[in-house]
Amino acid sequence: MTVGSDCTRGSCAFAIAALATLLLSGCATYSEMATRPVSYSATTPKAPQAYADCLLPKLMDTNAASHIVPRGDGLDIVVPVGGGTPQAVMMTFDVTPSGGATIVQMRHMASLSEFPKQWKQAQSCL
């Protein structure tokens, strides 16, 4: 008997769907991420674009699909789940000008355990 030989088409599809649900649990869309609580916050004297120009390449080293979304006079740096699923967002960095400085706020999935690495990258650009 080979592994999976007793897997019928219906039960395999159910197992794959269940696994995908488990992997994506805690994920959020871009718009949902904005409603999550802020995990970390900091202020930098850099302009929003200058800050993003520093952080984005660092995030792209581990997730090439990371990108910038313009937002009013600020921007969001978006890190998608799995390197490219646009519907599922792992974390965002809200980068907003405020009184001659820039406020950086990080939000992330509840289940994300690697966020300290990205926050250290974000701090290195302050």
Buried (B, 14 or more C-beta within 10 A) or exposed (E): EEEEEEEEEEEEEEEEEEEEEEEBEBBBEBEEBBEBEEBBEBEBEBBBBEBBEBBBEBBBEEBEBBBBEEEEEBBBBBBBBEEEEEEBBBBBBBBBBEEEEBBBBBBBBEEBEEBEEBBEBBBEBB
